[in-house]
């Protein structure tokens, strides 16, 4: 939304945009506790953490909140692996970029050795802990996940050189249950499983977003409840529906977002679909 549109709806920012300010994100107590455990218990010793759940349940938002906390923490060097589906060669190239180590893709042993030497040097000389966040980790090949485990382990598994936070959907949980990945699964020290949210929780999230954006009355309570009831327990579905309504209101010059407008927008869409299906 442009500044004129935001002003028309008395908003400081678009409350339903994926890029809302981090401070406007509403974190559930379980997420707060997970971030606290990673920061205070996992990072000092290293190891693996896991955020799991279906798309739209809160995994990426959790990583975003955790990343901001770790970026502001002392003695933490934070990196993010963005190409989760990489093969081993590309994995080492990206790890080299993330941690500032020159790695030749054809020499995996050299890359393995250089990364570990860099982490050990930082740990022993500066006490800086290395942290790696990986979203969409269900896309990671089994060989890469195992390589990550071997990379981070030192002194016969008595010292971890790296803290890794994996986030993924049910496919990641299925992978970690396979025999070849049981050694990695057994090393996960902190877990945050997401389940479909209750209608009340989704409604509270919408109300929080609108209040943080400066206009808690942007939508009526009845509309908030309607959106939450139709979200199927998924925060992303609810926020997307709210964003679509706000965009439709802006296009139509409509200032009141209520149930009648909801039926006008989504009812018309259903009618068009039914007409096409005839």
N, C-alpha and C positions, 0 to 999 in steps of 0.2 A: 504494500500500500504506500502511496505517496503521502507527503506531508499534509496536503489539502484533505485527502480522504481520512487520514488519522484525526485531523482536527475536527472534521465533520462529526465523527463518532466519539469525540473526546478521549482519544487514545494516545498514549505516549509511544506505543509500538504495536505492531500487529500481534495480538495475543495468541493467534493460531498458526503463526509462522514457525517452521522448524528452527529458525535462527533466533529465537527469543533470547534475551539476556539470561545468562546462567543464574543470576540471582532471582529471576522470576520463576524458575523451575520449582515445582512442588515435589519434595522428596518424601516418600513414605518413611516411617520409622525404621522399617527393615533395611531400606537403602542407606539411611543415615548410619545405621549400625554396621552395615557391610563396609562402607567407606571408612569408618572409624577403625574397624578391625584391620583393613588393608594397610592404612596409614600407620597405625601404632603397633600392630602385631606382626603383620606379614613383611612389610618393607624392611624393618630392621634385620630380619634373618634371611629374607629371600624365600622363594617358593612360588607355588601356583595358586591362583584363585579362579573361580568360575562363576560367571553370570549366565543363567540359562532361562529360556522362555520363548514362546512363540513370537513372531513378528508383531511389533506394535505394543508390546507389554511393558517396555521400559528399559531394555538392555542398553541401547545407545545413549539414552539420557543419563543412565547411571554412569557410563564410561565418561561422558562429558563432565559430569559433576565431580567424579573422582579425579579426572585429569586436572581440573582447575585447582583442586586441593593439593595435589602432588606437585604441581608447578610452583605453588607458593610455599612448599615445604622445604626445610633446610636439608642439605646433604642428600638430595634426590635428583637424579638425572633421568628425565622422562622421555621415552620414545614411543612411537606408534607405528605398528606394522599395517600398512594400508592395502597391500595386495595379498590377501590371505590365500588365494588359490595358486600361488607361485610354486614351481617345482624347486628342487633343492638348490640348483644353480642360481635361480632368481632370488630365492630366499636369502642366500648368503650375500648377494649383491645388495639387496635392500637392507639387510642387517648392517652391512658395512656403511651404507649411507646414513642409517639411523644413529649409529654409534661412532661415526667419524673414523672408520678404519678402511684403509685401501685393501680391497679383496679382489683377487682374480677368480672369475667364475669357474675356471677349469681346475683350480687348486682348492678343493674343499678342505683338505687337511690344513692348508695354510690359513684359510679363513677361520676355521675352527680355532686354531692356535692363536691367531692374532686377536680375535674377539675376547677370548678368555684372558689373554695377557693384559689387554686393555682394562677389563673389568677388575682383575686382581690388583692391578696397579692403582686404580682409582680407590678400591676398597681399602687397601693397605696404607696408601699414602694420604688419602683425603677423607676416608670413611664415607665416600659418596656411594649410595646404593643405586644400582641401575634398575629401572622399571620399564617394562614393555607392555603396552595395551594392544590387544588384538580383537577387533570387532569382526563379526561374520566368520568366526573361527571354524564353523562347520565346513567351510570350503577348503580348509587346510588338508593337504594330503597326509596320510598316515606317516609316511617317511619324514615329512617336515616336522610334524608334531613330536616324533621320537627324537629327531635331531635337536629340537629345542630343549627337550629334557636332558639330553646328554651334554649340550652346551652349557647348561646352567648348573650342572652338578660338579662338585669338586671334593677332593679328599674322601673318596669312597662314599660319596653321598652324605657326608657329615657337614658340608658347607654348600650353601646355594649362592651362586654368583649373580643371580638375576631374579627379579620378581616379575612374574608374568600373570596378567589378568586376561583370561579368555572369555569372550562373550559369544554365544551362539544359540541356535534353536535346538529342537529335539534331535536333529541329525548329529549334532555334536555329542549329546549325551549317549546316543547309540554308538558312535565311534568309540567313545571312551570306555564303553562296556565290552568292546571286542578284546580278545585275548592279547593281540599285539600291542594294544594301548593300555592294558591294565597297569603297567609300571607308572605311566603318567597319571592315570586316574587315581591311583593310590597316593599320589603326592599332592593332590589338591587339598589345601588346608582351610580355605575359606570359600563358602558357597552362598550364592544368592539365587534361589529359584523363583521365577515369576509365574504366577497363575493368572487366569482371567480375573479381571477386577470386578468387584461388586458395583452395581449401578450407583449406589451412594458415593462410592469412592471416585468414580468417573465424574459424577456431578460436582463433587468437591474440587476436582482438578480443573474443570471448566470455570467454576466460580473464582478459583484462585488466580487463573490466568487473566481473567477479565479485571479483577481487582488490581493485580500487579501492573496491568497495562493502563490503569487509571480510570476505568469505567466499569464498575461492578454491575451496573444495571444495563449493560449492552444487550443482554438477552434476558427475557423474563424467566422466572423460576420454573414456570411450566415448560418452556422451551428447553431449558437445561435438562429437566427431568426426561423430556421426550427423547432428546439426543442421547442421553445416557442409557436409556432403556433400549434403544435400537443399536447400541454400539457393540453388542455381543461380547461384553467384557474386555473390549480392546480400546485402550486410550487413543491410539492412532486413528482408529475409525471415528471416534467421537470428535477429535480435534479436526480431522479432515472434513467432516460434515459441517462443523461450525465454521470452518474457513470457507467452505462453499457457500454457506448462507450469507456470510459477511460479504463475499464477493458479489453475490447476486443482489444483495441490498444496495451495494455501492453502484452497481450497473443500473439498477432500476430507480435510484434516488430514494430508496426506501429506508427510513430511519428507525423504524420499530421492528425488532427481531423477536417475533413471538410465534406461537403455535400456528396461527393462521398463515403467516409467511412461510413457515416450514412446510405446511401442506401445499401451499402455492408452488413452492420450488420443487419439492420432491414428489408431490402428487402429479405435477405436470410431467415430470420425467417418467413416472410409472405409466402414465397414459400414453406417452409417445412410444414407449417400449411395447405396450400392449398392441398399439396400432401397427407397429412394424411387424409384430408376430402374426398378424392376421393373414 
